[in-house]
Structures are given as structure tokens and as C-alpha cells.
Amino acid sequence: MKILIVLTYYRPHTSGLTIYAERLANAFCEAGHQVTILTSQYEKSLPRNETINGIRIVRVPVLFRLSKGVIMPQFGYMASKLVAETDVIQLHLPQFDAAGLGGELDHHQRGGHPAARGARHLREGGADGPRATGGAGGRGGQRGRQPALYGT
């Protein structure tokens, strides 16, 4: 399963959310899923694209900041590109640029994506870790391929 985790700040920035997202990403990757993190390039010295422990990290350049918030004009384009290849999206808000991602998700949920097949859903499991349910052949039924959206 291809999982996209979206949040404003990711490693090396340290906060409760970045630690949580990193742990989830590692657990998903260890379970055999393909994980991509979409985040901000909040420091120009950070690479735009890198892979750490099998997790693909895509950082979008920041045009300017509003307090802790960041404005990333290229975010919508990058989000659209990544959503098109994703089965599950985990979105952490608030994020100014998330409005653009919402429109892309709405388009997918109405079946507008050409790769329409079975949806997959993700829930966090206890000691067993994250588990996928539903989707083609699963108990969740089929409504056309659309990314499942989970956020905090």
C-alpha cells in the first residue's frame, strides 16, 4: 500500500507531531508499505528529496513564514502529483496549504481519478501496529479507487 503522510514540519525538526509521524512512517515501512512524507523545506539547507530508512521525504520550498505557519506556492502541485499515486493519506492540520490538497482529495473521492479501483482504509492497531482494511476484496467494500484520508 502507498501511504502519504502530510505535515508542515518533519525531521530534523523535533516536536511531538514529528516524532509521532516518524514512528508511524517507520512502522508502515517495516510492515512493507511504501511511505512518502510531504512536508516543508523550512530550512534551505535541507534536501528537497531524500530517502531515510526506506521512507521517501519530499520537501516543498517555503516562500515565507507567518509565525510557525509556512507559505509554499508549489505545495498544491506537489500534493496533486503525490495524491495521484497514493492509496492512503494521513494529513496533519493546521497547514495553510492544505486547502489545495482538500480540492484534490474531493476530486478523487468523486471518482475523478483515472485509476479508479478499490479504496483502502488504514487504522492504527494496538500491539500489532497499523493495519490496512477494506479495499478490493476486503470487508470495506468498493467505491472506486480513492485515497483514504485520515488526519489529526
C-alpha positions in Angstrom: 0.0 0.0 0.0 1.3 3.5 -0.8 0.9 5.9 2.1 1.3 9.7 2.0 1.9 11.5 5.3 1.5 15.3 5.1 2.6 17.7 7.8 4.2 21.1 7.9 7.4 20.2 9.8 9.2 16.9 9.7 12.7 15.7 10.8 15.2 17.1 11.7 12.6 19.4 13.4 11.6 17.9 16.7 8.1 18.1 18.1 5.5 15.6 19.4 4.0 15.5 16.0 7.2 14.9 14.1 8.1 12.1 16.5 4.6 10.6 16.0 4.8 10.9 12.2 8.3 9.4 12.1 7.2 6.4 14.3 4.1 5.8 12.1 6.2 6.1 8.9 8.8 3.6 10.3 6.0 1.1 11.4 4.3 1.4 8.0 7.6 0.9 6.2 8.5 -2.1 8.3 5.1 -3.6 7.5 6.0 -3.5 3.8 4.2 -0.3 2.8 5.7 2.4 0.6 5.7 5.6 2.6 6.2 9.2 1.4 6.3 12.2 3.7 5.2 15.6 2.2 6.5 18.5 4.2 8.1 21.9 4.1 11.7 22.7 3.3 11.7 25.0 6.3 15.5 25.4 6.1 17.1 25.9 2.7 20.0 23.6 3.7 17.5 20.6 3.8 17.4 18.5 0.7 14.2 18.7 -1.4 14.1 14.9 -1.9 15.7 12.2 0.2 15.1 8.7 1.4 15.8 7.8 5.1 15.3 4.2 6.3 13.2 3.5 3.2 10.9 6.5 3.7 10.7 8.9 0.8 10.8 12.6 2.1 9.6 15.3 -0.3 10.1 18.9 0.9 8.4 21.8 -0.7 10.3 25.2 -0.6 8.9 27.9 1.7 8.3 31.3 0.3 7.7 33.0 3.7 6.5 32.3 7.2 3.6 33.5 9.3 4.6 32.7 12.8 5.0 28.9 12.8 3.0 28.6 9.5 4.7 28.5 6.2 3.5 29.5 2.7 4.6 27.1 0.0 3.3 28.1 -3.5 4.5 24.8 -5.0 2.6 22.7 -2.4 -0.6 22.3 -4.4 1.2 21.0 -7.5 3.4 18.5 -5.5 0.4 17.4 -3.4 -1.7 16.7 -6.6 1.2 14.7 -8.1 1.7 12.6 -4.9 -2.1 12.1 -4.2 -2.5 10.6 -7.7 -0.1 7.7 -6.7 -1.3 7.2 -3.1 -3.7 4.8 -1.5 -3.9 6.4 1.9 -3.3 9.9 3.1 -2.6 10.9 6.6 -3.0 14.7 6.9 -1.9 16.7 9.9 -3.5 20.2 10.3 -3.4 23.1 10.6 -1.5 23.9 7.4 -2.2 26.9 5.2 -1.6 25.0 2.0 -3.9 22.1 3.0 -6.8 23.8 1.3 -5.3 22.9 -2.1 -4.9 19.3 -1.0 -8.6 19.2 0.0 -9.7 20.0 -3.5 -7.6 17.2 -4.9 -9.0 14.8 -2.4 -12.5 15.8 -3.3 -11.8 15.2 -7.0 -10.5 11.7 -6.1 -13.5 10.9 -3.9 -15.9 11.7 -6.7 -14.1 9.2 -8.9 -12.3 11.8 -11.0 -9.0 10.0 -11.0 -8.5 7.7 -14.0 -7.1 4.9 -11.8 -10.4 4.3 -10.1 -10.4 0.9 -8.3 -10.9 -0.3 -4.7 -10.3 2.1 -1.7 -8.2 1.0 1.2 -8.5 2.2 4.8 -6.0 2.4 7.5 -6.4 2.2 11.2 -3.8 2.1 13.9 -3.7 -1.3 15.6 -2.6 -1.8 19.2 0.4 -4.1 19.7 0.2 -5.3 16.1 0.8 -1.8 14.7 -1.0 -0.2 11.8 -3.3 -2.4 9.6 -4.9 -2.0 6.3 -8.6 -2.9 6.0 -11.2 -2.7 3.3 -10.4 -2.2 -0.4 -10.7 -4.6 -3.2 -11.7 -8.0 -1.8 -11.7 -6.6 1.8 -14.6 -6.0 4.2 -14.7 -2.3 3.5 -16.4 -2.7 0.1 -15.6 -1.0 -3.1 -16.4 2.6 -4.1 -13.8 3.2 -6.8 -10.1 3.8 -6.1 -9.8 6.8 -3.9 -7.2 7.7 -1.3 -8.5 7.1 2.2 -8.0 10.3 4.3 -7.0 10.2 7.9 -6.0 13.3 9.8 -5.3 14.8 13.2 
